[in-house]
């Protein structure tokens, strides 16, 4: 598996897990570029989803 095409300056890292069927991909973007703002929005959505999972327990 390769990192997705990134059109803005940033970084993509693949991390292998103990389970050979799973991979963790991290994406970063330099502050001040549009991709950075979009990644921050995506992170806020993920945090909200995690909060709902905890609240539903």
Secondary structure, DSSP 8 states (H G I E B T S, - for coil): -------SSEEEEEEE-SSTT-EEEEEEE-TTSHHHHHHHHHHHHHHHHHHHHHHT-
